[in-house]
Amino acid sequence: MGQLDSIIFGEKKFSDILEEIYTNQKKKEAQVSALIGELKPLVQEIGDATLIVPLIKEYMEIGVKNDEQLIKMATIIQRVINNSTTDDGNFGISEDEKNQLLAEMDKLQSGKDKE
């Protein structure tokens, strides 16, 4: 369990990141349930549903994408913790994995710039 207490950055431990993933998932589950409960009385006919359901779907997709990024980050951190730094400084990940990670980070950054 000592690996879970490894400091990743600042005062954030690996176990803190895992807890954040879990907490976000539970919070999102409650939010989606509440949102559906609030919108359900507004659906009186099929036309209403065609307007409201896409809103719920979009909300859920955003949450899933955020969780996916946290899970990817946790996977990377876990690899770094489990593998000692190799001589070439790759932290146990291949060149292809590094390129995928950098591409994913670029996507995240470009998404933040649009907000």
N, C-alpha and C positions, 0 to 999 in steps of 0.2 A: 504493500500500500504506500510505500515511501515514494514511488513514482507519481502517484496521484497528488502528492504534496509538493512536487517540483514547481518552482517558481518559473513561470513562462515569460512574463513581462510585468514591469511595475511590481505590484504586490499580488498579481493574479496568478493563482495556482491552476494546474491542470484540472483538479477536482472542482474548482470554481467554474471553469468553462463547461464541464459536464453538467454541473448543477444548473447553470444558466440555460443550457439546451433543454433540460428537463422542465425547468420552471417556465420557459417560454412556451413550450409545447402545452403544458397544462393551462397556462393563462390564455393561450390562443383557443384552446378547446372551449373554455368557459366563454370567451368573447364571441366565438362563432355561435355557440348555443344561445347566448343572449340576443345576438343580432337576429338569428332566425326566429326566436321567440317574439321579438319586437316587430318583425316584418310579416310574420304569419297572418296576423289579423288584417293586414293591408291587402292580402291576396283574396279578392272576391271572385275573380274570373280568370280564365286562361291568359288573357291579355296582361293582367297585372303580374302574373307569374313570369311572363316572358321579359318583363322589365326588371323585376326584382332578383330573380335567380342569377343572372349574369353579374350583378353587383356582389352577391354572396360568393360566387365562384372566384371573382377577381380578388376579393379580400382574402380568401383561403389560399390562393396561389401565391400571393405576396408573402404570406406567413410561411408557406412551405419553402419558398426560395430563400428566405432569411435563415430558416432552420438548416437548409442544405449547406449554406455557407459556413455556419457554425460547426456543423458535423465535419465538413471538409477540413476546417481549421483544426478540430480536435484530432482527426486522423493524422494530419501532418505532425502535430505536436507529439502524438503517441509514437509515431515512427522515430522522431528525433530522440525521444526519451528512451525507447527500446534499443535503438542502435547507437553505438558510440560513433563519434565523428570519424569518418574515414580519412585516409591520408589526403584525398583530393578535396576535402571540405564539403562533400555533398550531403552530409548528414544521413547517409543511407538511402537516398532517393536517386533514381536514374535521371539522366539528362532530359528524357522525354517527360518524366513526371515534373521536373523543375519547369519545363516550358509550359506544361499544362497549368501549373500553379500560377505562373506569371501571367498567362493569358486570362485565367480566372480573376486574378487581381485587377488586371486592366479592365475587364468587364464590370467589375464592382465599382471601380473608380469612375468609369464613364457613366455608369448608372447614377452615382452620387452627384456628378456634375450636372446632370439633367434636372435634378430636383431643385 
